[in-house]
């Protein structure tokens, strides 16, 4: 049975969708298990002490989705098998067969991951009935570890921008400030986890898309070293830049997710996985959280000066103040900060090397020809004029699609850019060696996450890791001052970038930083039990085409 679509521009009420799925509503669910800020460990403690069943855990999360999702519009479809899976896990527990680090852990998937029994839409109406024949390797790994897939989350259409608006899902709102975007393209996952609609959620990242919503929603996320985790079974954008990962409210849960997803192993369908050392896939990344018993003493961090916008404004000054505070705390804790002014001195200069427009059409063709769809089965069919009424892209994406339609991996410019990316990667590695750095730090976004209706998610810094394939862990760094729209302020995140295959070190550093500067707060609107409030669905806001320049920088996607 294919999942039912919820919310978005279709204005389908979640309770009605639950009825269609023959699932009980919140009045039947009750609120047996308080899921607010639930961790894997606290969930397992409740389960294994027999104070709650897996069905009650899953039902409690579905209750929260019914109650709070209509306002932020993060979850776009439910898994019709979720309660059946929970019942099976309860049966296993009764039989003493409890295995898997994610046993009964409710997880949401960004709606570009293939999962049997649910459509994989990429947020695009034309792909509403794209029914995969098998799970993506990462989804299979999560299920094998005992996870319960609750449903799918909204994304920016086809993961091509950072505003999280799509023709199928509508506009997702930031739970900390409902007038702002949640970041993107994995903004539905970020908003859902921030609002406690799942324990963690998956995402993808071509330039910023895992770290942008983590930063904007006070979450932790990882972008792994290119090749550590298979990208097969996920709607692609770029062979060079794509990766998959997860977002969570705490580092331990994030480390468990990384451990499980990495163990999916080598995948012939994604040959870049051949690059990963076997030991990197066998690690228990949870143990990485305690790697450095001396805290931050003696560690050297490079601070990318060109990744900060020094122009004072209401949107940039809060970010700069948070970074100044963070650097001060790191220094006080014994770390050494080295200002980095090397040639990759600004996001804009690095963004010129973005190659996704050259690769998107061919990658999408390869994915679509393997689906169950009869139409569309190619980039050209999807973006043909006769099909245009079935998809919506913001003006920036129109420019991107035109470039993608007229570009290919055989272009001389593409080959030259790949050569420049290799030089950039060598320069980055040289910077680590020359300055004897353990990691490089910078704000994920130079300004606060933008308002709904903005033409793009401006000011993001994720492109350096995306091009070089280096790993990054994003940590909550602080909040802007509170305002009428943002009662606790707007979250700001910091990226910690390392050498290839240094995920364990980065997680250890992130663990020390999160202890030194505890930041995470729940969004106030979602910090309550189910009360059956009536919320308007988030309006679909399309930026004015006149506000977008014809030549649009690729680096924003």
C-alpha positions as CSV (number, residue, x, y, z in Angstrom):
1,X,0.0,0.0,0.0
2,X,1.4,3.4,-1.0
3,X,1.6,6.1,1.7
4,X,-1.1,8.7,1.8
5,X,-0.1,12.3,1.2
6,X,-0.6,14.8,4.0
7,X,-0.9,18.6,4.3
8,X,0.9,20.9,1.9
9,X,-0.8,22.6,-0.9
10,X,-3.4,19.9,-1.1
11,X,-4.7,21.0,2.4
12,X,-5.5,17.4,3.5
13,X,-6.0,17.2,7.2
14,X,-3.8,14.7,9.0
15,X,-6.6,13.2,11.0
16,X,-8.4,12.4,7.8
17,X,-5.3,10.8,6.4
18,X,-5.0,8.6,9.5
19,X,-8.5,7.5,8.9
20,X,-7.8,6.6,5.3
21,X,-4.8,4.5,6.5
22,X,-7.2,2.8,9.0
23,X,-5.0,4.0,11.9
24,X,-6.6,5.3,15.1
25,X,-6.7,9.0,15.7
26,X,-5.1,10.8,18.7
27,X,-8.1,10.1,20.9
28,X,-7.5,6.4,20.5
29,X,-3.7,6.8,20.8
30,X,-3.7,8.7,24.0
31,X,-0.4,10.1,25.1
32,X,1.1,7.1,26.9
33,X,4.7,8.0,26.2
34,X,6.0,11.6,26.4
35,X,8.1,11.8,23.3
36,X,9.5,15.3,23.9
37,X,13.3,15.3,23.6
38,X,13.2,11.5,23.6
39,X,16.6,9.9,23.0
40,X,17.3,6.4,21.8
41,X,18.6,5.5,25.3
42,X,15.5,6.9,27.1
43,X,13.2,5.2,24.7
44,X,15.0,1.9,25.2
45,X,14.9,2.3,29.0
46,X,11.2,2.7,28.9
47,X,10.7,-0.3,26.5
48,X,13.0,-2.7,28.3
49,X,11.6,-1.9,31.7
50,X,8.2,-2.8,30.2
51,X,6.7,0.6,31.1
52,X,5.7,1.1,27.5
53,X,5.2,-1.0,24.4
54,X,6.6,-0.3,20.9
55,X,3.1,0.2,19.7
56,X,2.5,2.9,22.3
57,X,5.8,4.6,21.4
58,X,4.9,4.7,17.8
59,X,1.3,5.8,18.5
60,X,2.6,8.6,20.7
61,X,4.7,9.9,17.8
62,X,1.8,9.7,15.4
63,X,-0.3,11.6,17.9
64,X,2.3,14.4,17.9
65,X,2.4,14.4,14.1
66,X,-1.4,14.8,14.1
67,X,-1.3,17.6,16.6
68,X,1.7,19.7,15.5
69,X,2.5,18.9,11.9
70,X,-0.4,21.0,10.4
71,X,1.3,24.2,11.5
72,X,4.9,23.5,10.3
73,X,4.0,21.1,7.4
74,X,7.1,19.0,7.8
75,X,5.7,15.5,7.4
76,X,4.0,14.9,4.0
77,X,3.1,11.2,4.2
78,X,2.8,8.4,6.7
79,X,4.0,4.8,6.5
80,X,0.9,2.7,6.5
81,X,2.9,-0.2,7.9
82,X,4.2,1.7,10.9
83,X,1.9,0.2,13.6
84,X,2.2,-3.3,12.1
85,X,6.0,-3.0,12.3
86,X,5.6,-1.9,16.0
87,X,3.4,-4.9,16.7
88,X,6.0,-7.2,15.2
89,X,8.7,-5.6,17.4
90,X,6.5,-6.1,20.4
91,X,6.2,-9.7,19.5
92,X,9.9,-10.0,19.2
93,X,10.4,-8.4,22.6
94,X,7.9,-10.8,24.2
95,X,9.9,-13.7,22.8
96,X,13.2,-12.3,24.1
97,X,14.4,-11.5,20.6
98,X,15.5,-7.9,21.0
99,X,18.3,-7.0,18.7
100,X,19.4,-3.9,16.8
101,X,20.7,-0.5,18.1
102,X,17.5,1.2,16.7
103,X,15.0,-1.3,18.1
104,X,11.6,0.5,17.9
105,X,13.2,3.9,17.2
106,X,10.8,6.0,15.2
107,X,12.6,7.6,12.2
108,X,11.4,9.9,9.4
109,X,12.9,9.8,5.8
110,X,13.4,12.8,3.5
111,X,11.1,12.1,0.6
112,X,13.9,11.3,-1.8
113,X,14.9,8.0,-0.1
114,X,13.3,4.9,-1.6
115,X,11.3,2.9,0.9
116,X,9.0,0.0,-0.2
117,X,5.4,0.8,0.5
118,X,5.8,4.5,0.2
119,X,6.1,6.8,-2.9
120,X,9.4,8.6,-3.5
121,X,8.4,11.9,-4.8
122,X,11.2,14.4,-4.4
123,X,8.4,16.8,-3.5
124,X,7.3,16.8,-7.1
125,X,3.7,16.2,-8.2
126,X,4.8,14.5,-11.3
127,X,6.5,11.8,-9.2
128,X,3.6,11.3,-6.8
129,X,3.3,7.7,-7.8
130,X,6.9,6.8,-8.0
131,X,6.8,3.5,-6.2
132,X,10.2,1.9,-5.5
133,X,10.7,-1.8,-5.8
134,X,13.3,-2.0,-3.1
135,X,14.6,0.0,-0.2
136,X,17.6,2.3,-0.5
137,X,20.5,0.5,1.2
138,X,20.5,3.1,4.0
139,X,16.8,2.5,4.6
140,X,17.3,-1.2,4.6
141,X,20.1,-0.7,7.2
142,X,17.8,1.4,9.4
143,X,15.1,-1.2,9.2
144,X,17.5,-4.1,9.9
145,X,18.7,-2.2,13.0
146,X,15.1,-2.2,14.2
147,X,13.9,1.3,13.2
148,X,10.3,2.0,12.6
149,X,9.8,4.3,9.6
150,X,7.1,6.7,10.4
151,X,6.8,8.4,7.1
152,X,8.3,10.9,4.7
153,X,9.3,14.6,5.1
154,X,9.0,17.6,2.8
155,X,12.0,18.9,1.0
156,X,12.8,21.6,-1.4
157,X,11.5,20.3,-4.8
158,X,14.0,17.7,-6.1
159,X,16.5,19.0,-3.5
160,X,17.4,21.9,-5.7
161,X,17.3,24.8,-3.2
162,X,17.2,25.5,0.5
163,X,13.7,27.0,1.1
164,X,11.8,23.7,1.5
165,X,8.9,24.5,-0.7
166,X,7.6,21.9,-3.2
167,X,4.6,21.4,-5.6
168,X,3.6,18.2,-3.7
169,X,4.3,19.2,-0.1
170,X,3.8,23.0,-0.1
171,X,5.9,25.2,2.2
172,X,7.5,24.0,5.4
173,X,7.9,26.5,8.3
174,X,10.6,26.8,10.9
175,X,9.2,25.7,14.3
176,X,11.2,28.4,16.1
177,X,9.9,31.2,13.9
178,X,6.9,30.3,11.8
179,X,7.6,33.2,9.4
180,X,10.9,31.7,8.4
181,X,12.1,28.9,6.3
182,X,13.5,25.8,8.1
183,X,16.5,25.7,5.8
184,X,16.9,23.0,3.2
185,X,16.7,21.2,1.1
186,X,16.1,18.7,4.0
187,X,14.0,21.3,5.8
188,X,11.1,18.9,6.5
189,X,13.4,16.5,8.3
190,X,15.0,19.4,10.3
191,X,11.6,20.9,11.3
192,X,10.1,17.5,12.2
193,X,13.0,16.5,14.5
194,X,13.1,19.9,16.1
195,X,9.4,19.6,16.9
196,X,9.9,16.1,18.3
197,X,7.9,14.3,15.5
198,X,10.6,11.5,15.4
199,X,13.8,10.6,17.2
200,X,15.9,11.4,14.1
201,X,15.5,11.8,10.4
202,X,17.5,11.3,7.3
203,X,18.5,13.9,4.8
204,X,20.7,14.5,1.7
205,X,23.3,17.1,1.1
206,X,24.5,18.4,-2.3
207,X,25.8,21.7,-1.1
208,X,24.2,22.6,2.3
209,X,21.1,20.5,2.6
210,X,21.9,18.4,5.8
211,X,23.6,21.2,7.6
212,X,21.4,24.1,6.7
213,X,18.3,22.7,8.4
214,X,20.3,21.4,11.3
215,X,21.7,24.9,11.9
216,X,18.2,26.5,11.5
217,X,16.5,24.0,13.9
218,X,19.0,23.6,16.7
219,X,20.1,20.1,15.7
220,X,23.2,18.1,15.2
221,X,23.9,16.6,11.8
222,X,26.7,15.0,9.8
223,X,27.8,15.1,6.2
224,X,30.1,12.0,5.9
225,X,33.3,11.7,3.9
226,X,32.3,11.1,0.3
227,X,32.1,7.3,-0.1
228,X,31.4,6.3,3.5
229,X,27.6,5.8,2.9
230,X,25.9,4.5,-0.2
231,X,23.8,7.0,-2.1
232,X,21.9,4.3,-4.1
233,X,18.1,4.4,-4.0
234,X,18.0,8.2,-3.4
235,X,16.9,10.6,-6.1
236,X,20.2,12.1,-7.2
237,X,21.4,15.6,-8.1
238,X,25.2,15.3,-8.4
239,X,27.6,12.4,-8.5
240,X,30.4,14.7,-7.4
241,X,28.6,16.4,-4.5
242,X,25.7,14.3,-3.2
243,X,25.8,12.5,0.1
244,X,23.3,11.2,2.6
245,X,23.2,11.6,6.4
246,X,21.0,12.3,9.4
247,X,19.9,14.9,11.8
248,X,19.2,14.4,15.6
249,X,18.6,16.4,18.7
250,X,21.7,15.0,20.5
251,X,25.1,13.7,19.4
252,X,24.7,10.2,20.8
253,X,21.6,9.5,18.6
254,X,23.4,11.0,15.6
255,X,26.4,8.7,16.2
256,X,24.1,5.7,16.3
257,X,22.5,6.8,13.0
258,X,26.0,7.2,11.4
259,X,27.1,3.8,12.7
260,X,24.0,2.1,11.2
261,X,24.0,3.9,7.9
262,X,27.8,3.4,7.3
263,X,27.4,-0.4,7.9
264,X,25.3,-0.6,4.7
265,X,28.8,-1.1,3.2
266,X,30.2,-1.1,-0.3
267,X,27.6,-0.8,-3.0
268,X,28.3,-1.5,-6.6
269,X,25.5,0.9,-7.6
270,X,27.5,3.7,-6.0
271,X,31.1,3.0,-6.9
272,X,32.5,5.8,-4.8
273,X,31.8,3.6,-1.8
274,X,34.9,1.7,-2.9
275,X,37.0,4.5,-1.5
276,X,35.9,3.9,2.1
277,X,38.4,2.0,4.4
278,X,36.7,-1.1,5.8
279,X,37.5,0.1,9.4
280,X,35.5,3.3,8.8
281,X,32.4,1.2,8.2
282,X,33.0,-1.1,11.1
283,X,33.3,1.6,13.7
284,X,30.9,2.2,16.5
285,X,30.8,6.0,16.3
286,X,29.1,6.2,19.7
287,X,32.5,5.5,21.3
288,X,33.9,8.5,19.4
289,X,32.0,10.8,21.8
290,X,34.5,10.0,24.5
291,X,37.7,10.0,22.5
292,X,39.3,13.1,23.9
293,X,39.5,12.8,27.7
294,X,41.4,16.1,27.9
295,X,38.5,18.1,26.4
296,X,39.6,20.7,23.9
297,X,43.0,21.2,25.5
298,X,45.8,21.3,22.8
299,X,43.5,21.1,19.8
300,X,44.0,23.6,16.9
301,X,41.0,24.9,15.0
302,X,41.2,27.0,11.8
303,X,38.6,29.8,11.6
304,X,37.7,30.6,8.0
305,X,37.6,34.4,8.1
306,X,36.1,34.6,4.6
307,X,33.1,32.6,5.7
308,X,31.8,35.4,7.9
309,X,29.8,38.4,6.8
310,X,31.2,41.4,8.8
311,X,28.5,43.8,7.6
312,X,26.4,44.6,10.6
313,X,22.6,44.0,10.3
314,X,19.8,42.4,12.1
315,X,20.4,39.2,10.1
316,X,24.2,39.0,10.3
317,X,25.1,40.5,13.7
318,X,23.4,37.7,15.8
319,X,25.4,35.1,13.8
320,X,28.7,37.0,14.3
321,X,28.0,37.5,18.0
322,X,27.4,33.8,18.5
323,X,30.6,32.9,16.7
324,X,32.6,35.4,18.8
325,X,31.2,33.8,21.9
326,X,31.9,30.3,20.6
327,X,35.5,31.2,19.8
328,X,36.0,32.7,23.2
329,X,34.6,29.5,24.9
330,X,36.9,27.3,22.8
331,X,39.9,29.4,23.6
332,X,39.1,29.4,27.3
333,X,38.7,25.6,27.2
334,X,42.3,25.3,25.9
335,X,41.9,25.2,22.1
336,X,44.0,27.3,19.9
337,X,42.2,29.3,17.1
338,X,44.1,30.0,13.9
339,X,42.7,32.5,11.5
340,X,42.6,31.0,8.0
341,X,42.8,33.4,5.0
342,X,43.9,30.9,2.3
343,X,42.7,31.1,-1.3
344,X,39.3,29.5,-0.5
345,X,38.7,32.8,1.3
346,X,35.0,33.1,0.6
347,X,31.9,31.0,-0.2
348,X,31.3,32.9,-3.4
349,X,34.8,32.0,-4.8
350,X,34.3,28.3,-4.0
351,X,30.7,28.3,-5.3
352,X,32.0,28.9,-8.8
353,X,33.2,25.3,-8.8
354,X,29.7,23.8,-8.3
355,X,29.1,21.1,-10.9
356,X,25.6,19.9,-10.2
357,X,24.1,21.6,-13.3
358,X,26.4,19.5,-15.4
359,X,25.5,16.2,-13.7
360,X,21.8,16.5,-12.7
361,X,20.2,15.6,-16.0
362,X,22.2,12.4,-16.5
363,X,21.9,11.4,-12.9
364,X,18.1,11.9,-12.9
365,X,17.7,10.0,-16.2
366,X,19.6,7.0,-14.7
367,X,17.3,7.0,-11.6
368,X,14.0,7.5,-13.4
369,X,14.6,4.7,-15.9
370,X,14.8,2.2,-13.0
371,X,11.5,3.2,-11.4
372,X,8.0,1.8,-11.8
373,X,6.8,4.9,-13.5
374,X,5.5,4.8,-17.1
375,X,5.9,8.6,-17.2
376,X,7.9,10.6,-16.7
377,X,11.0,8.4,-17.1
378,X,13.6,11.1,-18.0
379,X,14.7,14.6,-17.2
380,X,13.2,15.8,-20.5
381,X,9.8,14.3,-19.8
382,X,9.7,15.6,-16.3
383,X,10.6,19.2,-17.3
384,X,8.7,19.3,-20.6
385,X,6.3,22.1,-21.3
386,X,3.4,19.7,-21.5
387,X,4.2,18.5,-18.0
388,X,4.8,21.9,-16.5
389,X,1.4,22.1,-14.7
390,X,2.4,19.2,-12.5
391,X,5.5,20.6,-10.9
392,X,6.5,23.9,-9.3
393,X,9.9,25.3,-9.1
394,X,10.9,28.7,-7.7
395,X,12.4,31.1,-10.3
396,X,16.0,30.2,-9.3
397,X,15.3,26.6,-10.2
398,X,13.9,27.6,-13.6
399,X,17.3,29.1,-14.3
400,X,19.0,26.0,-13.0
401,X,16.9,23.6,-15.0
402,X,17.6,25.5,-18.2
403,X,21.3,25.2,-17.5
404,X,21.0,21.5,-16.7
405,X,19.1,20.9,-19.8
406,X,21.9,22.4,-21.9
407,X,24.8,21.0,-20.0
408,X,26.5,17.6,-19.7
409,X,29.5,15.8,-18.3
410,X,31.1,15.9,-21.7
411,X,31.4,19.7,-21.6
412,X,34.9,21.0,-21.6
413,X,34.0,23.4,-18.9
414,X,32.9,20.5,-16.7
415,X,36.1,18.7,-17.1
416,X,38.1,21.9,-16.3
417,X,36.0,22.5,-13.2
418,X,36.7,19.0,-12.0
419,X,40.4,19.7,-12.3
420,X,39.9,22.9,-10.3
421,X,38.0,20.9,-7.6
422,X,41.0,18.5,-7.3
423,X,43.2,21.5,-6.8
424,X,40.8,23.0,-4.2
425,X,40.9,19.6,-2.4
426,X,44.7,19.6,-2.3
427,X,44.8,23.1,-1.1
428,X,42.4,22.3,1.7
429,X,44.5,19.3,2.7
430,X,47.6,21.5,2.6
431,X,45.9,24.0,4.9
432,X,45.3,21.3,7.5
433,X,49.0,20.2,7.2
434,X,50.5,23.7,7.1
435,X,48.6,25.0,10.1
436,X,48.6,21.6,12.0
437,X,44.9,21.7,12.3
438,X,42.6,19.2,13.9
439,X,39.5,20.8,12.4
440,X,38.2,23.9,10.6
441,X,35.2,25.9,12.0
442,X,32.8,28.5,10.6
443,X,29.2,29.4,10.9
444,X,26.9,27.2,8.7
445,X,25.1,30.3,7.5
446,X,26.4,33.9,7.5
447,X,23.0,35.3,8.3
448,X,19.9,34.0,10.0
449,X,17.8,31.5,8.1
450,X,15.7,33.5,5.6
451,X,12.0,34.5,5.7
452,X,9.4,32.4,3.9
453,X,9.0,34.0,0.5
454,X,12.7,34.9,0.1
455,X,14.1,34.2,-3.3
456,X,16.9,31.9,-2.0
457,X,18.6,30.6,1.2
458,X,21.4,33.1,1.0
459,X,24.7,33.2,2.9
460,X,25.3,29.4,3.4
461,X,28.8,28.0,3.7
462,X,28.4,24.4,2.9
463,X,30.0,24.4,-0.5
464,X,33.6,23.7,0.6
465,X,32.8,20.3,2.1
466,X,30.4,19.5,-0.7
467,X,33.1,19.9,-3.4
468,X,36.1,18.4,-1.5
469,X,34.2,15.5,0.0
470,X,35.5,16.2,3.5
471,X,33.4,15.3,6.5
472,X,31.5,17.9,8.6
473,X,29.6,17.7,11.8
474,X,27.2,20.6,12.4
475,X,26.5,21.6,16.0
476,X,24.0,24.1,17.6
477,X,26.0,27.3,18.5
478,X,23.4,29.6,19.9
479,X,20.2,31.6,19.3
480,X,19.5,35.1,18.1
481,X,17.8,37.5,20.6
482,X,14.1,36.6,21.1
483,X,11.5,38.5,19.2
484,X,7.7,38.4,18.7
485,X,8.0,35.9,15.9
486,X,10.8,33.9,17.6
487,X,10.1,33.6,21.3
488,X,13.4,31.9,22.1
489,X,15.3,33.3,19.2
490,X,16.4,31.8,15.9
491,X,18.9,28.9,16.0
492,X,22.4,29.3,14.6
493,X,24.7,26.4,13.9
494,X,28.5,25.9,13.5
495,X,30.2,23.5,11.1
496,X,33.3,21.5,12.2
497,X,35.1,20.3,9.1
498,X,37.8,17.6,9.2
499,X,40.1,15.5,7.1
500,X,38.7,12.6,5.1
501,X,37.6,9.6,7.3
502,X,37.8,11.7,10.5
503,X,34.2,11.4,11.6
504,X,35.2,9.9,14.9
505,X,37.4,12.9,15.7
506,X,34.8,15.3,14.7
507,X,32.1,13.7,16.8
508,X,34.5,13.7,19.8
509,X,35.2,17.4,19.2
510,X,31.4,18.1,18.8
511,X,30.8,16.2,22.1
512,X,33.2,18.4,24.0
513,X,31.8,21.6,22.4
514,X,28.2,20.6,23.2
515,X,29.2,20.0,26.8
516,X,31.0,23.3,27.0
517,X,28.2,25.3,25.2
518,X,24.9,23.5,25.7
519,X,22.5,25.2,23.3
520,X,19.5,22.9,22.3
521,X,16.0,24.2,23.2
522,X,12.6,23.0,22.1
523,X,10.5,25.2,19.9
524,X,7.9,26.7,22.3
525,X,4.9,26.1,20.1
526,X,5.6,22.4,20.2
527,X,6.6,22.1,23.8
528,X,3.3,20.7,25.1
529,X,1.1,17.6,25.0
530,X,-1.6,17.0,22.4
531,X,-4.4,19.6,22.9
532,X,-6.1,19.4,19.5
533,X,-5.4,23.0,18.6
534,X,-6.6,24.2,15.3
535,X,-3.8,25.4,13.1
536,X,-3.9,26.8,9.6
537,X,-1.7,25.0,7.1
538,X,1.4,26.8,6.1
539,X,0.7,28.9,3.0
540,X,2.5,28.2,-0.2
541,X,4.6,31.3,-0.9
542,X,6.3,31.6,-4.3
543,X,9.0,34.3,-4.7
544,X,8.5,36.9,-7.4
545,X,10.4,36.0,-10.6
546,X,11.5,39.6,-10.9
547,X,13.5,39.3,-7.7
548,X,15.8,36.6,-9.2
549,X,18.7,37.5,-11.5
550,X,18.9,35.7,-14.8
551,X,22.4,34.5,-14.0
552,X,22.0,32.8,-10.6
553,X,25.0,31.6,-8.6
554,X,25.0,27.8,-8.5
555,X,26.5,27.8,-5.0
556,X,23.2,28.6,-3.3
557,X,21.6,25.2,-4.1
